[in-house]
Amino acid sequence: MTVEIEAVPNQDEMAKWLAEFDFGGNTELPSLRVEAVEALASSLSVSNIEELVCMAFRTKDKPSSEFMELFRSGLRTNDTEFPAYGNDREMEVLAGMTLYSVMVSSKVDMPAICALSIASASVGGARSHSMPFDLTGYAEASLRQISELNSRRPNLTRLADQHAAAILAIEAIPDPAPSSALIKAALTATVKAAQSGSTQINKMFSAAGKFMKQQDEELQILWWLLGSRAVEFNCDFSEIPEVSKPLVLAAELAGHIEILPGPISTESLLSRAGLNDGAKIAVSTVLGSTQEDWLNKMVSDVTISPVLQPIHFAIKRQLENGKGMEWVKGWANLVGLAEDLSVSPLNLAKQVYREKLLLKAYADGSKK
């Protein structure tokens, strides 16, 4: 199913996502639920995204009791009789709807972090959800849209004439004996025009600064690709052990990214670097064949989530248990994935790339 995030469902359409639930004949409750979800989405922090993902994907990792109470309290704002327990399925769907609402919000960075979290948690469809709508499809579409918007050159000629109202107010002063009220009105209009103009100019500089940063970022990525040299391994891309390439190239590409979710051409860049979407290989085989000291660098000094970073979590478990296969069963059980999880080199790299971006995003979010 192809999803276009631009086609944002209105409240009535979103309310239909709750059609499976019996609200005792109260036809207003679905719309009230949507309103509550949208209000919650506008007030959440970065750390709350993972807890919503846990709910939506029904993972073994559960949200904290504090967050669950926060979530239920938000839903009680327009329904004082919202259940305190016994409606797990409804909570699951409402969590998915909240994630969707975050993705279509305009809050800085949150839509990208939310979409990356959903896409990474799905592990290319290996981990599924039971939403009445295509949550993962919306996440993928949102990532494409955000990347496209970030790459667009800002239009710096759109500064409106902020002084028109001030000029009209000044021209309205009669000559030769202006009243103090008219002078005051003219001065007030002038101040407002100056303030509005200053705000618009600041927005223009901010947009231009972000665009230039994005251009510098993409330029560095192109030099990395053209140079085809892995910094950590200190060798040409072609000299990296074939089985380790998805991890190494994904980690290096993610290291160049500051503006989430990175360029829309990520898959093309990884493909050009030498990764293909052909024969699948088991994740456990990749990890078991990669240098242990390099794997240690991948997971040192970071807080890893089995929900959002299952591949990094696998690395951590292997390092804790040794290179054999004994760790695989426990890891698979904890993260809710198959023991023999296998993916193409390109898709494994894309997964690791997203996980690396999320590790930084959540670390930065916890500092705010």
N, C-alpha and C positions, 0 to 999 in steps of 0.2 A: 504493500500500500504506500503510495507516494503522498506525502503531506506537504502542503505549502503553509508555512507559518504566517504568511501575509494574510491568509484567509482566517482571521481571528474570529472564533465563534462569539456571538453575542451572549448576553446572560441567559436568554431563553434557550439557546442551543446548548449552553453548558449545563443548564438545569436538566436537560434530557439525559445527561450522563448519569443522573441519579434515578433513572426510570426503574431500576430493579428493586428499589426500596419502597416499603409501604409506610407512608406518612399519615396513616389513619384518615385518609380522605382530605387532608389539609393541602390544597393545591398551591398554597403560597410558600410552603416550607422549602421546596427545591430552590426557588429563586432567592430565598433568605440564606440558604446554605451557600449559594454562589457569592452573594454579597459578603458574607462572613469570610469566605475563603480569600476573596480579593483583598479584604482588609488585612487579613493575616499575612498575605504575601507581601504587602507593602511595609510590614514592620519586622520582618525576619532578619536575622543576621546570617553571615556565611556559615557559621557552625550549625545552624538549624537545617541547612540543606541536606546534609548527610542523614539526619534523623528522619526527615521526610522521605528520603530515598529508601531507607530501611523499611518504613511503613509501606510504601508503594510497591516495593519488590518482595515484601514479606520475607525478609532475610532472617537468619538466625541471630544476628546482631540486632538488638532492639533499642528503640529510642529511650532516653532517660525518663524516669517518672516525672521529673520537673518539666520536661518538654511536653509530655503527654498532657499534663495539667494545663500548661500554657495553651496548647492547641485546643483542648476542650473548652477552656475559658473563652477563647476567641470565638468559638462556635456558639457559646451561650449568650453572646452579646445581643443577638436578635432572636434567640430561642432559649428562654430560661429553662425549658424542660429538656434540653439536650441531654441524652443519657450519660451517666458517669461511667458506665461499663456495659458490656453485653452487645456492643454494636461494632465489633472489630472490622467486619467487612466494609461497613459504611466509612469508618475511619480510614481504611486503606484507600478507598476511592477518593475521599476528601483530601488525603495527603497528595495523591496524584494530581488532583485538580489544583491544589495549592502550588505544586511544582510548575504546572503549566502556567499558572497566573504569574509566577515569578519570571518565567521565560519571556512573557510578553510585556513585562513591565519596562519602565525606562530607567530604573535605578542603576546607577553606574556599576559595572562589573558583575552585578548579581545575575542577570540573564545568562551571561557567558559561563559563569561558574556553575549555575544550575544546569544548563544544557550539557556542559562537559561532565558533570556528576552523573546525570542520567545515562548519557552515552557510555561512559566508562563503566558504570555499574552493570549495564546490559551485556558487556563483553561481546559485542557483535552479535547479540541475540542468544548467546549461550545461557544467559540468565534472563528469565522472562518475568513479566508481570501479568496481572489479570485486570487491567483497566478496561473500562468500556470505550476507550478511545486510544489512539496510537501515541502513547506518551513518548516512546523512544523515537518514533518517526518525527514528532514535533521537535524533539531535542536535536536530531540531526539537521532538520530544516532550519532551526534557530541558529545552529552553529554556522551553517552556510550563509545565512542572512547577515549575522553579526560580522563575519569575516569580510563579506562584500561591502558592508557599510563602512567598516574601518578602512578599507582600501580606497574609498572614494575621496577624490580631492575636494576639500571643503570649498564652498562657494563664498569667497570673501567680498563679493560685490552686492550681497543681499542686505547690507545695513540700510534699514529704512531711514527716511528723513525724520529724525527724532525731533527736529526743531520746528516742524510745521505748526504745531499747536502754540508754541511760544511766539512765533512770528505773527500768527493770527491775533493772539491776545494783545501783543504790542500795537499792532495796526488798529486794533479796536479802541485804543485810547484816543479820546477826542482832542483836538487841538483848538485853542491853545491852553485850556484849563483842565487838565486831567484830574480825575478824582483819585483819592488815595486807594479806594477799593479796586479801581481798575489797574492802578500801578501794582498793587499787591498781587492781583490775579496774574498780571503779566510776569512778575518776578517768580511767582509760584510755578507757572508754566515753564519758565526758563530753567528753573532748578530741576524740575521733573524731567525736562528734555535732556539736560546734562547728565542726570543720573541714569536715565534709560540708555543714552548714547554710550556712557561708560560701561554699562553692563553688556551691551551688544559688542563693544570693542573687546572686552575681556573674553567673551565667548568666542569671538573670532580668533584671538590669539591662542586660546586654549585649543580650539579645533585645529589651527595651523600647526601648533606645537605637537599635538598628538599625531597628526598626519606625517610630519617630518620624522618623528620618532619611529613611526611605522615604516617609513621609507628606508631609514637607516637600518632598521632591524632586517628588513627584507634584503637589503644590499649585503649585509653580513652573511645572511643565509646563502645568497647566490655565490659569494666568494668561497664560503665553506664547500658548497657543492662543486664549484669549478675547480677548487684546489684539491678536492676529493682526498682530504687527509684527516684521519681520526686523531684528535688531540690526545685523548686518554691512552690510546694504544700506540700513539706516535708512529703511525704507518699509513700507507695509502689504503683507501677503502677496499681495494682488491686484495689486500694482504690480511684483512680481518678474517678470522675463521668463519666460514660460510654460515655455520649454525649460530654463531654469536651476533651476526650482522643486525638482525632485527632489534636487539637490545641496545647495541652500541650506537647505531645510527639514530634510533629514536631518541635516546638520551642526549646525544649531541645536538640534534635539531631542536629539541625542547629547551636546551640550554640557551638558545638564541632568542627565545620568545619572552617578551615582557608584556605585550598587549594581547590579551586573551580574545578569542581562542586560537590565535595564530593565523597564518595566511590560508586562504581557501584552497591553495594549491598544495597543501600538505602531502596528500597521497601522491601527487605527481613528483614532488621533491624526493620523497622516500623511494619511489619507483626509479627515478633517475639516478639515485644513489646506489642502486643495484638490487633492490628488493622486488620480488615478484609475487603475484597473487595466484601462484600455481599450487604445487603439491603442498599439502599440509604437513606440519611437524608437531609432535607432542611438546607442550610447554615444558614438561619435566625433562625431556631430552635436551632442549635448548639450555635450560639452567644447568643441567649436569655437565654440559660440554663447554661452559663459559668459565673464564678465569675467576677463581674464588676471590682474589684480592680486588678485582674490578667489581664483582657483585657486592662486596662489602661496602665499597664507595657508594653504590646505588642506594643502599638502605640505611647508611649511617646518619645519625643526627636528624632523622625525620620521623614523624608520627604517621604510621601506616594504617590505613583502614582496610580490613578484609572485604568491605563492601565496595569502596571506591577504587582501591588499588590492589585487586586480587593477584596480579602478577608480581608486584613488589612484595606482597605478603608471602607469596610462594618462595621468592628469593630468601626472605627472612627465615622462613621455616626450614628451607634446605640448609642454610648456613648454621642454623641451630642444631640440626640433626645429622649433618654430614651429607655427602654427595650421593649416597645410596637412594633407593626409592622408598624407604620406610616413611618418609615425611609426607608422601603424596596423598595417602588415604586420609590422614588427619586434616591436611590442608583442604582437600576437596570437600570434606564433610563440613568444615567451618565456613567456607565461602559459598557453598551451595553450587559447585560446579563439578563436572565429570572428572574422574581421576585421569582419564586419558584425553583430557581437553587438547585438541589439536587445531591449529589455525595456520593459515598461509604466512610466510615471512612478512608480507606487506601488512596484513591485518594485525599480526602480533606487534609489529613496530608501531602501528597506529594506536593500538591499545596502550602500549608502554608510554608513548608520547603524551597521550591524554592523561595518564596517571601522573606523569612527571609534572605536567602543568598544574594539576589539581593539588599536588603536594605543596607547591609553592603558593598557590592561591589560598589554600586553607591556612598555611603558616602565616601569610601576610594578613589574612582576615582575623586571625586570633590576636594580632597585635593592635587591632583598631578598637 
